[in-house]
Amino acid sequence: MFGEFIKEKRLKQGISLRQFSRLVGFDAGNWSKVERGLLNPPRREESLKKIAKILGIKSGSETWKELKDKAHIDAGRIPRDVLSDAKLVNSLPMFFRTFRNARPTPKELDQLIERIQKGARTRR
């Protein structure tokens, strides 16, 4: 998820894997594993901001939020903003139970995330 997202953005910018790795400060072999989903993405906010800047992703934009969310998901973590919302945290067990029974495909999950994001934007 995160790795594919970054690779797509990197290639659109015309940045090679080695060049990107150098700019981000990662070993090219390890970064390749991140892009293939074999290693977890960086966890530090500073690292994610650096990646976003290299890819021309504006901080606070929807693309920035997507980058952060995909990094959290691939690292198996729940984003802090979700954890700080008591209503969302209380809904998580039901959410997980629903998905465990339904077994959605990755495409279906992406579509659900998009729908949730659209719903969240309309509530603001």
VENJONOR-V709372 format. One record per residue. D_LAST is the distance of its C-alpha to the last C-alpha in Angstrom with 2 decimals. Layout:
[[D_LAST] [D_LAST]]
This chain:
[[26.86] [26.40] [29.92] [29.74] [26.51] [28.21] [31.48] [30.00] [28.34] [31.59] [33.79] [31.76] [32.41] [36.08] [36.27] [38.86] [38.35] [40.90] [39.49] [35.94] [37.36] [39.29] [36.31] [34.17] [37.17] [37.67] [40.83] [40.76] [42.01] [39.30] [36.56] [37.97] [37.57] [33.90] [33.36] [35.32] [33.39] [36.51] [35.20] [31.88] [29.72] [29.69] [27.82] [27.72] [24.70] [27.30] [28.77] [25.53] [24.84] [28.42] [28.08] [24.97] [26.83] [29.89] [27.99] [26.23] [22.72] [20.64] [19.14] [15.35] [15.37] [14.33] [18.08] [18.31] [15.77] [17.78] [20.97] [20.06] [18.97] [22.17] [24.22] [23.04] [23.68] [27.09] [28.01] [27.29] [24.77] [21.41] [18.98] [18.74] [14.97] [15.40] [18.43] [16.85] [14.56] [17.19] [15.62] [15.36] [18.83] [20.28] [19.17] [20.79] [24.34] [23.63] [21.79] [24.86] [27.33] [25.86] [26.20] [29.61] [30.92] [29.41] [30.27] [27.88] [29.06] [27.43] [26.36] [24.80] [22.93] [21.61] [20.55] [18.83] [16.96] [15.88] [14.77] [12.81] [11.09] [10.38] [9.08] [6.74] [5.52] [5.54] [3.81] [0.00]]
